[in-house]
Amino acid sequence: MRVFNYVGKNIRRTPYQALAATMIMFLTFLTLLMFLLVALGSQKILQYFESKPQVIAFFKDNTTQQDVDLIENSLNQTGKVKSLRYISKEEAFQIYKDLNSAQPEMYEVVTSNMLPSSLEVSTNTLTDLNYINDVLSKEPAVRSVGFPKDVVQNVLESTSLVRWVGGIIVGFLIVFSVLIILMIIGFKIRIKRNEIEIMRLLGASTWFVRAPFIWEGITYATVGAATAWTGSYIVIWYFTPFLQPKLSEIPGILPVSPLIMLQLLLVVLTSAMIIGFIGSFSAVRRYLK
């Protein structure tokens, strides 16, 4: 308890330094939380696209059920296919009617024989779509293949860019935060050198001298992390009503589950303790010899 009382006294004596350190931690962990939330959202978007039939093979009119079965077996053997759905001419006509139900004249002159049967293919990952597209394009029974290559490529590039940029920014801020804690704790050690010398002359142990500075650095980091988590939760809660209608097609992305937020809180608090310990311990190792 004496150690923690000493930590509180140190923070109250230098409130501006404590505020500066806490604000740096707040910005670091707010950025980290935003990056993690965006990364989780990007993963949900990827899973959504992976669950949709992204490759559609349209068969020629003379294609038999045996030809379709052979193609399905060939695709299943690749190990890249998540699901297959065969759509007959009659089913395709019914889908066409449903899509144009408000305009009956659009399907009055169309019959099921005019529409091709097709095979919808969902893959395990988006990166497998190119391979499946190439396989289907080489099948003699396939007339054409529908594959939104540009959309898939844009999704992959966007998610990859978010992860790389976010990771670099978070990494820079973590290093910067460690250095800030190191400098602040080091400064406090220098201005208290006389007090530290007296404590040592009175027989204080090395741990008793070092512990308050280490716990002070951990306090700055954990308070900043908890504040950042609270701020991010408020931001999400405020913007969810505006964003949810636009992302309603993607299940599980909004509103953010409270369980996920609790897991993020545990992650940032653990990270904060590690960062605070590294920064303050480095300072006491450097300046308390």
C-alpha contacts under 8 A as a table, 3 or more apart, distances in Angstrom:
res1	aa1	res2	aa2	distance
1	M	4	F	5.16
1	M	5	N	6.10
2	R	5	N	5.01
2	R	6	Y	6.08
3	V	6	Y	5.07
3	V	7	V	6.29
3	V	208	F	7.22
3	V	211	A	6.81
3	V	212	P	5.50
4	F	7	V	4.87
4	F	8	G	6.25
4	F	212	P	6.76
4	F	215	W	7.73
5	N	8	G	5.14
5	N	9	K	6.21
6	Y	9	K	5.03
6	Y	10	N	6.19
6	Y	212	P	6.27
7	V	10	N	5.13
7	V	11	I	6.31
7	V	212	P	5.18
7	V	213	F	7.10
7	V	215	W	6.91
7	V	216	E	5.67
8	G	11	I	5.18
8	G	12	R	6.20
9	K	12	R	5.17
9	K	13	R	6.15
10	N	13	R	5.25
10	N	14	T	6.56
10	N	216	E	7.99
11	I	14	T	5.45
11	I	15	P	5.85
11	I	18	A	6.02
11	I	216	E	7.57
12	R	15	P	5.39
14	T	17	Q	5.64
14	T	18	A	6.36
15	P	18	A	5.00
15	P	19	L	6.01
16	Y	19	L	4.97
16	Y	20	A	6.08
17	Q	20	A	5.05
17	Q	21	A	6.14
17	Q	184	I	7.01
18	A	21	A	5.21
18	A	22	T	6.08
18	A	220	Y	6.94
19	L	22	T	5.10
19	L	23	M	6.05
20	A	23	M	5.18
20	A	24	I	6.27
21	A	24	I	5.21
21	A	25	M	6.32
21	A	180	I	6.78
21	A	181	I	6.62
21	A	184	I	7.63
21	A	220	Y	6.16
21	A	221	A	7.83
22	T	25	M	5.02
22	T	26	F	6.03
22	T	220	Y	5.01
22	T	221	A	6.48
22	T	223	V	6.67
22	T	224	G	4.90
23	M	26	F	4.80
23	M	27	L	6.21
23	M	224	G	6.41
24	I	27	L	5.26
24	I	28	T	6.18
24	I	177	S	6.46
24	I	180	I	7.92
24	I	224	G	7.54
25	M	28	T	5.03
25	M	29	F	6.12
25	M	177	S	6.40
25	M	220	Y	7.08
25	M	221	A	5.46
25	M	223	V	7.99
25	M	224	G	4.69
25	M	225	A	6.35
26	F	29	F	5.43
26	F	30	L	5.86
26	F	221	A	7.96
26	F	223	V	7.93
26	F	224	G	4.17
26	F	225	A	5.70
26	F	227	T	6.41
26	F	228	A	5.10
27	L	30	L	5.08
27	L	31	T	6.09
27	L	224	G	7.90
27	L	228	A	7.19
28	T	31	T	5.35
28	T	32	L	6.22
28	T	170	V	6.97
28	T	173	L	5.50
28	T	174	I	6.56
28	T	177	S	7.22
29	F	32	L	4.69
29	F	33	L	5.92
29	F	224	G	7.28
29	F	225	A	5.42
29	F	228	A	5.85
29	F	229	W	7.56
29	F	268	V	6.87
30	L	33	L	5.13
30	L	34	M	6.15
30	L	225	A	7.49
30	L	228	A	4.77
30	L	229	W	6.77
30	L	231	G	7.67
30	L	232	S	6.67
31	T	34	M	5.13
31	T	35	F	6.07
31	T	170	V	6.67
32	L	35	F	5.11
32	L	36	L	6.14
32	L	166	G	7.98
32	L	170	V	5.77
33	L	36	L	5.02
33	L	37	L	6.06
33	L	228	A	7.85
33	L	229	W	7.13
33	L	232	S	7.17
33	L	264	L	7.44
33	L	268	V	7.83
34	M	37	L	5.11
34	M	38	V	6.06
34	M	232	S	7.34
35	F	38	V	5.13
35	F	39	A	5.98
35	F	163	R	7.85
35	F	166	G	5.69
35	F	167	G	7.82
35	F	170	V	7.97
36	L	39	A	4.98
36	L	40	L	6.08
37	L	40	L	5.05
37	L	41	G	6.09
38	V	41	G	4.94
38	V	42	S	6.01
38	V	162	V	7.87
39	A	42	S	4.99
39	A	43	Q	6.19
39	A	159	T	7.64
39	A	162	V	7.34
39	A	163	R	6.67
40	L	43	Q	5.05
40	L	44	K	6.32
41	G	44	K	5.03
41	G	45	I	6.25
41	G	253	I	5.98
42	S	45	I	5.01
42	S	46	L	6.17
42	S	159	T	6.02
43	Q	46	L	5.01
43	Q	47	Q	6.15
44	K	47	Q	5.05
44	K	48	Y	6.11
44	K	250	I	7.39
44	K	251	P	7.84
44	K	252	G	7.28
44	K	253	I	6.33
45	I	48	Y	4.97
45	I	49	F	6.31
45	I	250	I	6.69
46	L	49	F	5.22
46	L	50	E	6.07
46	L	126	L	7.45
46	L	155	V	7.66
47	Q	50	E	4.95
47	Q	51	S	6.12
48	Y	51	S	5.21
48	Y	52	K	6.55
48	Y	250	I	6.17
48	Y	251	P	7.64
49	F	52	K	5.22
49	F	54	Q	7.40
49	F	126	L	7.43
50	E	53	P	7.67
50	E	54	Q	7.51
50	E	122	S	6.45
50	E	123	T	6.19
50	E	124	N	6.44
50	E	125	T	5.75
50	E	126	L	5.83
51	S	122	S	6.19
51	S	123	T	7.58
52	K	122	S	6.05
53	P	56	I	6.96
53	P	120	E	5.31
53	P	121	V	5.06
53	P	122	S	4.56
53	P	123	T	7.95
54	Q	120	E	7.32
54	Q	121	V	6.42
54	Q	122	S	5.98
54	Q	123	T	7.97
54	Q	129	L	7.41
54	Q	146	G	7.97
54	Q	147	F	6.24
54	Q	148	P	7.13
55	V	120	E	5.99
55	V	121	V	5.24
55	V	122	S	6.87
55	V	129	L	6.97
55	V	132	I	7.60
55	V	133	N	6.59
55	V	145	V	6.96
55	V	146	G	5.76
55	V	147	F	4.98
55	V	148	P	7.82
56	I	118	S	6.57
56	I	119	L	5.56
56	I	120	E	4.55
56	I	121	V	6.21
56	I	145	V	5.66
56	I	146	G	4.94
56	I	147	F	6.69
57	A	118	S	5.35
57	A	119	L	5.12
57	A	120	E	6.59
57	A	136	L	6.76
57	A	142	V	6.32
57	A	143	R	7.59
57	A	144	S	6.10
57	A	145	V	4.49
57	A	146	G	6.31
58	F	116	P	6.12
58	F	117	S	6.01
58	F	118	S	4.36
58	F	119	L	6.67
58	F	142	V	5.80
58	F	143	R	5.64
58	F	144	S	5.38
58	F	145	V	6.07
58	F	146	G	7.78
59	F	63	T	6.37
59	F	116	P	6.10
59	F	117	S	5.65
59	F	118	S	5.66
59	F	119	L	7.97
59	F	141	A	5.80
59	F	142	V	4.45
59	F	143	R	5.20
59	F	144	S	7.22
60	K	63	T	5.55
60	K	116	P	6.84
60	K	117	S	7.80
60	K	141	A	5.81
60	K	142	V	5.90
60	K	143	R	5.20
61	D	116	P	6.63
61	D	117	S	7.86
63	T	67	D	6.28
63	T	68	V	7.41
63	T	141	A	5.92
64	T	67	D	5.25
64	T	68	V	6.60
65	Q	68	V	5.02
65	Q	69	D	6.18
66	Q	69	D	5.05
66	Q	70	L	6.23
67	D	70	L	5.20
67	D	71	I	6.35
67	D	141	A	7.09
68	V	71	I	5.16
68	V	72	E	6.19
69	D	72	E	5.07
69	D	73	N	6.16
70	L	73	N	5.18
70	L	74	S	6.16
71	I	74	S	5.03
71	I	75	L	6.21
71	I	139	E	7.83
72	E	75	L	5.15
72	E	76	N	6.16
72	E	84	L	7.48
73	N	76	N	5.12
73	N	77	Q	6.24
74	S	77	Q	5.32
74	S	78	T	6.91
75	L	78	T	5.46
75	L	79	G	7.59
75	L	80	K	7.71
75	L	81	V	6.60
75	L	132	I	7.56
76	N	79	G	5.84
76	N	80	K	7.28
76	N	81	V	5.94
78	T	81	V	7.11
80	K	123	T	5.66
80	K	124	N	5.71
80	K	125	T	7.76
80	K	128	D	6.29
80	K	132	I	7.97
81	V	84	L	7.53
81	V	121	V	7.01
81	V	122	S	6.04
81	V	123	T	4.33
81	V	124	N	5.87
82	K	121	V	7.62
82	K	122	S	5.32
82	K	123	T	4.70
82	K	124	N	5.12
83	S	121	V	6.05
83	S	122	S	5.20
83	S	123	T	6.92
84	L	119	L	6.88
84	L	120	E	5.75
84	L	121	V	4.88
84	L	122	S	6.52
85	R	119	L	5.63
85	R	120	E	5.05
85	R	121	V	6.67
86	Y	117	S	7.65
86	Y	118	S	5.97
86	Y	119	L	4.50
86	Y	120	E	6.38
87	I	91	E	5.79
87	I	92	A	6.24
87	I	117	S	5.60
87	I	118	S	5.20
87	I	119	L	6.07
87	I	120	E	7.71
88	S	91	E	5.19
88	S	92	A	6.11
88	S	116	P	7.61
88	S	117	S	4.58
88	S	118	S	6.65
89	K	92	A	5.02
89	K	93	F	6.18
89	K	112	S	5.35
89	K	113	N	6.44
89	K	115	L	5.86
89	K	116	P	5.73
89	K	117	S	4.77
90	E	93	F	5.10
90	E	94	Q	6.33
90	E	112	S	5.35
90	E	113	N	8.00
91	E	94	Q	5.05
91	E	95	I	6.21
92	A	95	I	5.08
92	A	96	Y	6.15
92	A	112	S	7.25
92	A	115	L	6.70
92	A	116	P	7.45
92	A	117	S	6.81
93	F	96	Y	4.95
93	F	97	K	6.20
93	F	111	T	7.03
93	F	112	S	5.11
93	F	115	L	6.74
94	Q	97	K	5.03
94	Q	98	D	6.21
95	I	98	D	5.09
95	I	99	L	6.21
96	Y	99	L	5.22
96	Y	100	N	6.32
96	Y	107	Y	7.50
97	K	100	N	5.17
97	K	101	S	5.67
97	K	104	P	7.85
97	K	107	Y	6.28
98	D	101	S	5.08
100	N	103	Q	5.29
100	N	104	P	6.64
100	N	106	M	6.59
100	N	107	Y	7.37
101	S	104	P	5.92
103	Q	106	M	5.73
103	Q	107	Y	7.97
104	P	107	Y	5.86
104	P	108	E	6.33
105	E	108	E	5.20
105	E	109	V	7.42
106	M	109	V	7.13
106	M	110	V	7.62
107	Y	110	V	4.88
107	Y	111	T	7.60
108	E	111	T	7.94
110	V	114	M	6.66
111	T	114	M	5.54
111	T	115	L	7.31
112	S	115	L	5.50
113	N	116	P	7.36
123	T	126	L	6.79
123	T	128	D	6.19
123	T	129	L	6.41
124	N	128	D	7.03
125	T	128	D	5.57
125	T	129	L	7.40
126	L	129	L	5.53
126	L	152	V	6.94
126	L	156	L	7.78
127	T	130	N	6.59
127	T	131	Y	7.98
128	D	131	Y	5.43
128	D	132	I	6.44
129	L	132	I	5.18
129	L	133	N	6.03
130	N	133	N	5.06
130	N	134	D	6.28
130	N	149	K	7.79
131	Y	134	D	5.19
131	Y	135	V	6.31
132	I	135	V	5.02
132	I	136	L	6.18
133	N	136	L	5.31
133	N	137	S	6.08
133	N	145	V	7.03
133	N	147	F	7.05
134	D	137	S	5.15
134	D	138	K	6.57
135	V	138	K	5.57
135	V	139	E	6.94
136	L	139	E	5.32
136	L	142	V	6.88
136	L	145	V	7.08
137	S	142	V	6.78
137	S	144	S	6.92
137	S	145	V	6.39
138	K	142	V	7.79
139	E	142	V	5.49
140	P	143	R	7.68
142	V	145	V	7.42
148	P	151	V	5.47
148	P	152	V	6.37
149	K	152	V	5.25
149	K	153	Q	6.06
150	D	153	Q	5.11
150	D	154	N	6.06
151	V	154	N	5.14
151	V	155	V	6.22
152	V	155	V	5.17
152	V	156	L	6.25
153	Q	156	L	5.20
153	Q	157	E	6.07
154	N	157	E	5.14
154	N	158	S	5.92
155	V	158	S	5.17
155	V	159	T	6.16
156	L	159	T	5.40
156	L	160	S	6.09
157	E	160	S	5.11
157	E	161	L	6.00
158	S	161	L	5.09
158	S	162	V	6.16
159	T	162	V	5.11
159	T	163	R	6.28
160	S	163	R	5.23
160	S	164	W	6.21
161	L	164	W	5.19
161	L	165	V	5.93
162	V	165	V	5.39
162	V	166	G	5.70
163	R	166	G	5.18
163	R	167	G	5.78
164	W	167	G	5.13
164	W	168	I	6.17
165	V	168	I	5.21
165	V	169	I	6.18
166	G	169	I	5.20
166	G	170	V	6.03
167	G	170	V	5.20
167	G	171	G	5.93
168	I	171	G	5.09
168	I	172	F	6.12
169	I	172	F	5.17
169	I	173	L	6.21
170	V	173	L	5.09
170	V	174	I	6.09
171	G	174	I	5.17
171	G	175	V	6.35
172	F	175	V	5.30
172	F	176	F	6.10
173	L	176	F	4.89
173	L	177	S	5.94
174	I	177	S	5.04
174	I	178	V	6.27
174	I	275	I	7.45
175	V	178	V	5.20
175	V	179	L	6.34
176	F	179	L	5.15
176	F	180	I	6.17
177	S	180	I	4.99
177	S	181	I	6.24
177	S	275	I	7.63
177	S	279	G	7.95
178	V	181	I	5.26
178	V	182	L	6.09
178	V	275	I	6.05
178	V	276	G	6.93
178	V	278	I	6.85
178	V	279	G	4.61
179	L	182	L	4.91
179	L	183	M	6.08
179	L	279	G	6.44
180	I	183	M	5.18
180	I	184	I	6.15
180	I	279	G	7.75
181	I	184	I	5.18
181	I	185	I	5.94
181	I	217	G	6.10
181	I	276	G	6.97
181	I	279	G	5.22
181	I	280	S	6.13
182	L	185	I	5.38
182	L	186	G	5.81
182	L	279	G	4.68
182	L	280	S	5.46
182	L	281	F	7.99
182	L	282	S	6.47
182	L	283	A	4.96
183	M	186	G	4.97
183	M	187	F	5.98
183	M	283	A	7.25
184	I	187	F	5.08
184	I	188	K	6.27
185	I	188	K	5.08
185	I	189	I	6.17
185	I	213	F	6.45
185	I	216	E	7.99
185	I	217	G	7.04
185	I	280	S	6.10
185	I	283	A	6.13
185	I	284	V	7.72
186	G	189	I	5.06
186	G	190	R	6.33
186	G	283	A	5.21
186	G	284	V	7.05
186	G	286	R	8.00
186	G	287	Y	6.45
187	F	190	R	5.18
187	F	191	I	6.40
188	K	191	I	5.27
188	K	192	K	6.15
189	I	192	K	5.15
189	I	193	R	5.97
189	I	213	F	7.99
189	I	284	V	7.74
189	I	287	Y	6.94
189	I	288	L	7.67
190	R	193	R	5.20
190	R	287	Y	7.54
191	I	194	N	7.73
192	K	195	E	5.24
192	K	196	I	6.12
193	R	196	I	4.99
193	R	197	E	6.14
194	N	197	E	5.10
194	N	198	I	6.36
195	E	198	I	5.16
195	E	199	M	6.29
196	I	199	M	5.04
196	I	200	R	6.26
196	I	209	V	7.02
197	E	200	R	5.13
197	E	201	L	6.20
198	I	201	L	5.03
198	I	202	L	6.22
199	M	202	L	5.10
199	M	203	G	6.53
199	M	204	A	5.42
199	M	209	V	7.58
200	R	203	G	5.08
200	R	204	A	4.98
200	R	205	S	7.20
200	R	209	V	7.97
201	L	204	A	7.38
204	A	208	F	6.22
204	A	209	V	6.79
205	S	208	F	5.17
205	S	209	V	6.47
206	T	209	V	5.26
206	T	210	R	6.14
207	W	210	R	5.06
207	W	211	A	5.50
208	F	211	A	5.51
208	F	212	P	7.33
209	V	212	P	6.79
209	V	213	F	7.90
210	R	213	F	5.67
210	R	214	I	6.38
210	R	284	V	6.42
210	R	288	L	7.81
211	A	214	I	5.10
211	A	215	W	6.06
212	P	215	W	5.19
212	P	216	E	5.96
213	F	216	E	4.97
213	F	217	G	6.39
213	F	280	S	6.40
213	F	284	V	7.35
214	I	217	G	5.35
214	I	218	I	6.42
214	I	276	G	7.59
214	I	277	F	6.08
214	I	280	S	4.87
214	I	281	F	5.79
214	I	284	V	7.65
215	W	218	I	4.95
215	W	219	T	6.00
215	W	277	F	7.53
215	W	280	S	7.87
216	E	219	T	5.01
216	E	220	Y	6.40
216	E	280	S	7.68
217	G	220	Y	5.28
217	G	221	A	6.47
217	G	276	G	4.77
217	G	277	F	6.44
217	G	279	G	6.89
217	G	280	S	5.18
218	I	221	A	5.22
218	I	222	T	6.10
218	I	272	A	7.03
218	I	273	M	5.30
218	I	274	I	7.75
218	I	275	I	7.47
218	I	276	G	4.06
218	I	277	F	5.60
218	I	280	S	7.52
219	T	222	T	5.25
219	T	223	V	5.95
219	T	273	M	7.96
219	T	276	G	7.34
220	Y	223	V	5.46
220	Y	224	G	6.13
220	Y	276	G	7.11
221	A	224	G	5.20
221	A	225	A	6.08
221	A	272	A	4.93
221	A	273	M	6.50
221	A	275	I	6.99
221	A	276	G	5.32
222	T	225	A	4.98
222	T	226	A	6.05
222	T	269	L	5.80
222	T	272	A	5.17
222	T	273	M	6.17
222	T	276	G	7.74
223	V	226	A	5.21
223	V	227	T	6.09
224	G	227	T	5.16
224	G	228	A	6.08
225	A	228	A	5.05
225	A	229	W	6.16
225	A	268	V	6.06
225	A	269	L	6.13
225	A	272	A	6.30
226	A	229	W	5.12
226	A	230	T	6.25
226	A	265	L	7.36
226	A	268	V	7.79
226	A	269	L	6.94
227	T	230	T	5.11
227	T	231	G	6.12
228	A	231	G	5.00
228	A	232	S	6.05
229	W	232	S	5.14
229	W	233	Y	6.14
229	W	265	L	6.43
229	W	268	V	7.92
230	T	233	Y	5.17
230	T	234	I	6.31
231	G	234	I	5.15
231	G	235	V	6.26
232	S	235	V	5.03
232	S	236	I	6.15
233	Y	236	I	5.15
233	Y	237	W	6.06
233	Y	261	M	7.75
234	I	237	W	5.06
234	I	238	Y	6.11
235	V	238	Y	5.14
235	V	239	F	6.22
236	I	239	F	5.35
236	I	240	T	5.81
236	I	256	V	7.87
237	W	240	T	5.51
237	W	241	P	7.92
238	Y	241	P	7.08
239	F	242	F	5.41
239	F	243	L	6.24
240	T	243	L	5.18
240	T	244	Q	5.55
240	T	254	L	6.82
240	T	255	P	6.33
241	P	244	Q	5.57
241	P	245	P	7.37
242	F	245	P	6.76
242	F	246	K	7.77
243	L	246	K	5.44
243	L	247	L	6.38
243	L	254	L	8.00
244	Q	247	L	5.15
244	Q	248	S	5.65
244	Q	254	L	5.88
244	Q	255	P	7.19
245	P	248	S	5.10
246	K	249	E	7.83
247	L	250	I	5.67
247	L	253	I	7.52
247	L	254	L	7.46
248	S	251	P	6.83
248	S	254	L	7.82
250	I	253	I	6.35
251	P	254	L	7.60
252	G	255	P	7.30
252	G	256	V	7.52
253	I	256	V	6.34
254	L	257	S	7.83
256	V	260	I	7.04
256	V	261	M	7.41
257	S	260	I	5.27
257	S	261	M	6.59
258	P	261	M	4.98
258	P	262	L	6.17
259	L	262	L	5.08
259	L	263	Q	6.23
260	I	263	Q	5.02
260	I	264	L	6.17
261	M	264	L	4.94
261	M	265	L	6.11
262	L	265	L	4.94
262	L	266	L	6.32
263	Q	266	L	5.13
263	Q	267	V	6.27
264	L	267	V	4.93
264	L	268	V	6.15
265	L	268	V	5.30
265	L	269	L	6.04
266	L	269	L	5.28
266	L	270	T	6.08
267	V	270	T	5.29
267	V	271	S	6.10
268	V	271	S	4.94
268	V	272	A	5.85
269	L	272	A	4.94
269	L	273	M	6.23
270	T	273	M	5.26
270	T	274	I	6.37
271	S	274	I	5.11
271	S	275	I	6.10
272	A	275	I	5.09
272	A	276	G	5.90
273	M	276	G	5.13
273	M	277	F	5.93
274	I	277	F	5.14
274	I	278	I	6.11
275	I	278	I	5.19
275	I	279	G	6.16
276	G	279	G	5.31
276	G	280	S	6.06
277	F	280	S	5.35
277	F	281	F	5.63
278	I	281	F	5.27
278	I	282	S	5.92
279	G	282	S	5.28
279	G	283	A	6.37
280	S	283	A	5.00
280	S	284	V	6.33
281	F	284	V	5.20
281	F	285	R	6.05
282	S	285	R	5.14
282	S	286	R	6.12
283	A	286	R	5.10
283	A	287	Y	6.00
283	A	288	L	7.85
284	V	287	Y	5.23
284	V	288	L	5.02
284	V	289	K	7.90
285	R	288	L	5.71
285	R	289	K	6.67
286	R	289	K	6.86
